[in-house]
Amino acid sequence: MNIFLTYALLHVWLVVLFVCGYEFTLDEEGRPNRECLLTQHGKDGFGHQLEGKMSCRLLGVLAPRFAYLHTPFVQFEHGHLDSKVVEEFTNAGADLLQWAHLKDSKKYKIESLNDKALAAWWKRILSGGKCESDVIYSLDNCWDVLYRPPYVTMMGNATQIDLFRSSYLSTPKPATGFESGKINIVVHIRRFDGYDDSASYFERGIKYLNDTHTSSSSSLPIFWIESDDPSWPFIVDLKKNHPTQVREPSASDSIFVSFHRFVMADGFIMSHSSLSFAASYFRKQGMVISNHSCVGLRYDLTHTERWTRLATEK
């Protein structure tokens, strides 16, 4: 084979391999072969930004019009987190092409879209509007589109999530502290700075998983309570009524330890929080979500092997 042809084929193969998960390829000019180029930026919290990046990345897998170009974490609204440490811990941009590394990247314009501008942009694009070829659209998130039909119905069975999980687990992670030989379930209860899920939701979620696991195992599940409000009466009563089953992680545990528990637990009862939703991109199974808590905020994620929706409260 001609040496130049061999080199050219090898170059194409490396380009395809470099873009993790075969999410898109590059044309002869070094541009992703998608109509709309997206990236994610933000200054919000760790969970919000991670969910934003992963929602845009998965949308780029499920929707052939879009290509996600990674922008590394820069800063966070709350918490004293090192952006480089977060980037390594999450591995959210593993092997992904960054927009700044595009060939002739300076010829692209970055158009930042937030709030009303983002909603108007999505409405135009989803109604058949075109993306400009020399623009990279920088968004806070893609979940307003991803968590609705038709894409939400594809999420639960998306094999790409398994690749996200593999990438996440390929970098060093802290010990979870889970009890060996036990069924470890994490309950994320976020009370402040977010949507306040009802005590009834968590109570029903715990009962659902407790009944599910005790019917197939002789040992009772262990429930790890991750909360920003450990004095909430529901939590106090839970510990009092189920002393052998409830664990309260150390207050000194970092957000990375808590997040890794979300990902690795045998079961996970989500809070209506981006930190919970971000973990769903790396989990294998066992997700529980209450549909009533998502009305107006997150689309009701479809019941699949990854997510279980609890019945709406009556």
Secondary structure as UniProt FT lines:
FT   HELIX           3..18
FT   HELIX           20..22
FT   TURN            28..29
FT   STRAND          36..40
FT   HELIX           46..62
FT   TURN            64..65
FT   STRAND          66..68
FT   HELIX           83..90
FT   TURN            92..95
FT   HELIX           99..101
FT   TURN            103..104
FT   HELIX           105..107
FT   STRAND          109..113
FT   HELIX           115..126
FT   TURN            127..128
FT   TURN            133..134
FT   STRAND          135..139
FT   HELIX           143..146
FT   TURN            149..151
FT   HELIX           152..155
FT   TURN            156..157
FT   HELIX           160..169
FT   TURN            180..181
FT   STRAND          184..189
FT   HELIX           199..214
FT   TURN            215..216
FT   STRAND          222..227
FT   TURN            230..231
FT   HELIX           233..241
FT   TURN            243..245
FT   STRAND          246..247
FT   TURN            251..252
FT   HELIX           255..264
FT   STRAND          267..269
FT   HELIX           274..279
FT   TURN            280..282
FT   STRAND          287..290
FT   HELIX           291..294
FT   TURN            295..297
FT   STRAND          307..310
//
